[in-house]
C-alpha cells in the first residue's frame, strides 16, 4: 500500500517555490459549469434537430450539449415556451384586414364570413382560423409545422 504524506499548506508552498514544481495540473477542454444559451441559439439548434434524418444525440454532440438538454429545449418548443422562427428564406405574407362584415357579401361561391376576433391564415389550400388573442409565437409555430408537413 502506498504511503501518503500530509503536508501543511505553507510548507507545500515553500517546497513548490524552492523546486519549481507545483504538482498536478489538469487542463479541462470544453466548457465547464453552467452556460447561458440565448433563445435564438436554442431555437436554431432545436430547428436543426427537427430536420429529416437528424438524431438528437448527433445534434447535441455537434453543439457540445447533453442530449437531455436538447430534449428539454425540444419539449419547450412543442409546448410553445420556446419560439422557433420560420426558415430564414421565408418571406412576409400580406395581411388583409376585413372590416368585420360591414358589407354584405352573400354572392354565390363567396367564402364564409370570419367571426370577429379571429385571425384567418390561408396557405396551400388550407384555411386556419385562430382567436385574435393567440400569441404570435404560437401562430408562427403552427404555420411552421404546417409548412413542414406539406
C-alpha angles and dihedrals in degrees: 000000000000118000117230121206118211111217128192113243095242094052090046090055091048092051093045092051093047096048100032091232115119099180132245118359120197120200113204117206121208129010121329128198126008120336128198114228116198114231091245092057092045090050093050092050093046091049089051090051091054093056117113114273095014121127122211092229094052094048091046092051092050090056098039095252135132112247089237091059092051090047090055090051091049090051090050089052092050090049092049096248092114118045116221109202121223119261114295091244093054111116131208121274118221114251119223115201115206120206090232098257102315088143125053109243105177097138120141110274095012117145115258116263117267113234115247113266093033131119114214120203118187120190135151092355092307123114119204120190119192132173114267092240092063111122114255090231090057092049090049090051092051093048090048091051091049091050093051092047093053 
